[in-house]
Amino acid sequence: MDTALFVALSHQSAMRRQMDVVANNIANMNTTAFKKESVMFQEYIQELDNGELGTSQISYVLDFGVARDFTEGAHTYTSNPMDVAITGPGFIEVTGDDGENKYTRNGHLMLDPEGFVMTSTGQRVHDAAGGEIQLQPGDNILTIMENGLIITENAEEPLGPLSLYEFDNPQALKKLGDNLYETTAEPKTYGQDEVKQSKFLQFMLEGSNVNSIEEVTRMIHISRSYQSVAKMLSESKDMRKEAINQLGRTG
C-alpha cells in the first residue's frame, strides 16, 4: 500500500474517533452536569530515505487524547430540596464502587435505605471531613446552604457540610462511568483569608453544557469528511486495478 493510502487511513481513523466522541456528547445532552468533550489531534512526521534523492517527510494525523470543556452548564429550578447545583469549578466527593474517593458535579441527591445521602447514580456523598452523611430514620432535608451545611427536620445541629473540592487542573481528572472522575492530585487548599470560588445552590440542577446544534453540525462535517476520504480510497483502488489490467494486456 502506498503512502497516500496510509495517510488517508490515518485520517479516517481519527475521524472515527472524533465521531465516537461527538455521538457521546449528543447522547448525554440531558445528563446532569455532563461536560462535553472533543478530540485533540497532533501531526506525526515520518522520515523516508529516498536514496540518492535524499529524504522526505510524510505527515500523518493522530488523535492523542480528549479535552473536556468544564464550562458550567445552565441551572434549572426543580423545587426538590435535595437537588443542588454547583456554581464555580467545584466537585462533590463521593465513595466509588471500589471504596475509593471519586468526584462528581451531579447534585441530584437522595437517601438510600439506611438514610445516607447519595447521588442519583448510587454513590454516597462525603462531608468536608471525608465521612459519609447519614440522616436519622424519618428525617428529611429542609435546607442545604451555600456552604453545604444541611438542615433537617429533627437534627438539633446542621449536618455536613457537603464536601466541595476544587482542583488546579481539572483536565487531569480521569473520567469514569456515571459522570464520576478520579484523580491522584490533591484538592486546592485555602488560606485563612481565601474563599472558595464554588458554592451550592439548592433546588437547582446543573445541566449538560452540550450545544445540540453545534454537535450535530460537527457530526455532519465529520461524516462528510470521512465519506470524502472513503471515496478517494475507492477511486485509488480502481485506478490501481485499471493500471494492473493495462500492464497485463501490454505484457
Rosetta blueprint (number, residue, H / E / L):
1 M L
2 D L
3 T H
4 A H
5 L H
6 F H
7 V H
8 A H
9 L H
10 S H
11 H H
12 Q H
13 S H
14 A H
15 M H
16 R H
17 R H
18 Q H
19 M H
20 D H
21 V H
22 V H
23 A H
24 N H
25 N H
26 I H
27 A H
28 N L
29 M L
30 N L
31 T L
32 T L
33 A L
34 F L
35 K L
36 K L
37 E E
38 S E
39 V E
40 M E
41 F E
42 Q E
43 E E
44 Y E
45 I E
46 Q E
47 E E
48 L E
49 D E
50 N L
51 G H
52 E H
53 L H
54 G L
55 T E
56 S E
57 Q E
58 I E
59 S E
60 Y E
61 V E
62 L E
63 D E
64 F E
65 G E
66 V E
67 A E
68 R E
69 D L
70 F L
71 T L
72 E L
73 G L
74 A L
75 H E
76 T E
77 Y E
78 T L
79 S L
80 N L
81 P L
82 M L
83 D E
84 V E
85 A E
86 I E
87 T E
88 G L
89 P L
90 G L
91 F E
92 I E
93 E E
94 V E
95 T E
96 G L
97 D L
98 D L
99 G L
100 E L
101 N E
102 K E
103 Y E
104 T E
105 R L
106 N L
107 G L
108 H E
109 L E
110 M E
111 L E
112 D L
113 P L
114 E L
115 G L
116 F E
117 V E
118 M E
119 T E
120 S L
121 T L
122 G L
123 Q L
124 R E
125 V E
126 H E
127 D E
128 A L
129 A L
130 G L
131 G L
132 E E
133 I L
134 Q E
135 L L
136 Q L
137 P L
138 G L
139 D L
140 N L
141 I E
142 L E
143 T E
144 I E
145 M L
146 E L
147 N L
148 G L
149 L L
150 I E
151 I E
152 T E
153 E L
154 N L
155 A L
156 E L
157 E L
158 P L
159 L E
160 G L
161 P L
162 L E
163 S L
164 L L
165 Y E
166 E L
167 F L
168 D L
169 N L
170 P H
171 Q H
172 A H
173 L L
174 K E
175 K E
176 L L
177 G L
178 D L
179 N L
180 L L
181 Y E
182 E E
183 T L
184 T L
185 A L
186 E L
187 P L
188 K L
189 T L
190 Y L
191 G L
192 Q L
193 D L
194 E L
195 V L
196 K L
197 Q L
198 S L
199 K E
200 F E
201 L E
202 Q E
203 F L
204 M E
205 L E
206 E E
207 G L
208 S L
209 N L
210 V L
211 N L
212 S H
213 I H
214 E H
215 E H
216 V H
217 T H
218 R H
219 M H
220 I H
221 H H
222 I H
223 S H
224 R H
225 S H
226 Y H
227 Q H
228 S H
229 V H
230 A H
231 K H
232 M H
233 L H
234 S H
235 E H
236 S H
237 K H
238 D H
239 M H
240 R H
241 K H
242 E H
243 A H
244 I H
245 N H
246 Q H
247 L H
248 G H
249 R H
250 T H
251 G L
